[in-house]
């Protein structure tokens, strides 16, 4: 009858909604995991760039007379400066314990300086801007995900209410049929 057909359609819809919500939940967990990994990587990068250990290691590796080694005293090409700084970083890395966090920090600095714009004015501005943009995007995705989660929860509640109403209607119909057969 019509009630049973409607109940069947509602059950199909509920099954589809459950599947959709399960997929969204899996996507959400994956996105959350990726976002957490990205945030940890960003925090680690900032920590490397601000760490006093790296500064101390630089001070130990470089003679104190060349403390002005990072100040440009004459005109030289960016490539020559980059090469010079890379050699200083490699020397500092050689003085660091093997597989230490300081050694990894020097690797990161070497990679950053190996880029085309490593030492030019504003060389890290692009990276910082990209990090800021990524943070904005992640915040917006978080807002979108939260609203989708709320929507799914509301839809599940609505479907659950419809299901209960249909079950009550079926129960009432079955009671009416039983009463009609008996009476």
C-alpha positions in Angstrom: 0.0 0.0 0.0 1.0 3.7 0.0 2.3 3.7 3.5 4.6 0.7 2.9 5.8 2.2 -0.4 6.6 5.5 1.4 8.3 3.6 4.2 10.4 1.7 1.6 11.4 5.0 -0.1 12.2 6.5 3.3 14.4 3.5 4.2 16.2 3.8 0.9 16.7 7.5 1.5 17.9 6.9 5.0 20.4 4.2 3.8 21.7 6.6 1.1 22.0 9.4 3.7 23.8 7.1 6.1 26.2 6.1 3.3 26.7 9.8 2.4 27.3 10.8 6.0 29.8 7.9 6.5 31.7 9.0 3.4 31.7 12.6 4.6 32.9 11.5 8.0 35.8 9.5 6.4 36.6 12.6 4.3 36.5 14.8 7.4 38.8 12.5 9.3 41.3 12.4 6.4 41.1 16.2 6.0 41.5 16.7 9.8 44.5 14.4 9.8 46.1 16.2 6.8 45.4 19.6 8.4 47.0 18.5 11.6 50.1 17.3 9.8 50.3 20.6 7.9 50.0 22.6 11.1 52.7 20.5 12.7 54.9 21.0 9.7 54.3 24.8 9.8 55.0 24.9 13.5 58.2 22.9 13.1 59.4 25.2 10.3 58.7 28.3 12.4 60.5 26.6 15.4 63.5 25.8 13.2 63.7 29.4 12.0 63.4 30.8 15.5 65.4 28.3 17.4 68.3 29.4 19.6 70.1 26.1 19.2 70.8 26.8 15.5 72.1 30.3 16.5 74.4 28.8 19.1 75.7 26.2 16.7 76.3 29.0 14.1 78.2 30.9 16.8 80.3 27.8 17.7 81.1 27.1 14.0 81.9 30.5 12.8 84.8 32.4 14.2 83.8 35.5 16.2 85.8 37.8 14.0 83.5 36.9 11.1 80.3 37.7 13.1 79.6 40.2 10.3 79.8 37.4 7.7 76.1 37.8 7.0 76.3 41.5 6.4 77.0 42.4 2.8 80.1 44.6 2.8 80.5 44.9 -0.9 78.6 44.2 -4.1 78.6 40.6 -5.1 76.2 38.5 -7.1 73.4 36.8 -5.4 74.7 33.5 -6.7 78.1 34.1 -5.1 76.4 35.1 -1.8 74.2 32.0 -2.0 77.2 29.7 -2.6 79.1 31.3 0.3 76.2 30.9 2.7 75.6 27.3 1.6 79.3 26.5 2.3 78.9 28.1 5.8 75.8 26.1 6.4 77.5 22.9 5.3 80.4 23.6 7.7 78.0 24.3 10.5 76.2 21.0 9.7 79.5 19.1 9.8 79.9 20.3 13.4 76.5 19.2 14.4 75.9 15.7 15.8 74.8 13.2 13.2 71.0 12.9 12.8 70.4 15.6 15.3 67.7 18.2 15.1 70.3 20.9 14.5 71.6 18.9 11.5 68.1 18.7 10.1 67.6 22.4 10.6 70.8 23.1 8.6 69.4 20.8 5.9 66.2 22.9 5.8 68.2 26.1 5.6 70.3 24.7 2.8 67.2 23.7 0.9 65.7 27.2 1.4 68.9 28.9 0.2 69.2 26.6 -2.8 66.1 28.1 -4.3 66.3 30.8 -6.9 65.3 33.6 -4.6 66.9 32.3 -1.4 69.0 35.3 -0.6 67.3 38.0 -2.7 65.3 40.7 -1.0 62.0 39.3 0.1 63.0 35.7 -0.7 60.9 34.3 2.1 58.0 36.7 1.7 56.4 34.4 -0.9 56.7 31.4 1.4 55.2 33.4 4.3 52.4 34.6 2.1 51.8 31.0 1.0 51.7 29.8 4.6 49.3 32.7 5.5 47.0 31.8 2.5 47.1 28.1 3.5 46.1 29.0 7.0 43.2 31.1 5.7 42.1 28.3 3.4 42.3 25.7 6.2 40.2 28.0 8.5 37.6 28.4 5.8 37.6 24.6 5.2 37.1 24.1 8.9 34.1 26.4 8.9 32.7 24.7 5.8 33.2 21.2 7.4 31.6 22.3 10.6 28.5 23.6 8.7 28.3 20.3 6.7 28.6 18.3 9.9 25.7 20.3 11.4 23.7 19.8 8.2 24.2 16.1 8.3 23.2 15.9 11.9 20.1 17.9 11.2 19.2 15.7 8.3 19.7 12.5 10.3 17.5 13.9 13.1 14.8 14.8 10.5 15.0 11.4 8.9 14.9 9.7 12.3 11.7 11.6 13.1 10.2 10.7 9.8 11.1 7.0 10.4 9.5 7.1 13.8 6.3 8.7 12.4 6.1 6.0 9.7 6.7 3.2 12.2 4.0 4.6 14.4 1.7 4.9 11.3 2.5 1.3 10.4 1.9 0.1 13.9 -1.5 2.0 14.0 -2.4 0.5 10.6 -1.5 -3.0 11.8 -3.6 -2.5 15.0 -6.5 -1.3 12.8 -6.2 -4.3 10.6 -6.0 -6.7 13.6 -9.1 -5.0 15.1 -11.0 -5.2 11.8 -10.2 -8.9 11.4 -11.2 -9.7 15.0 -14.4 -7.6 15.0 
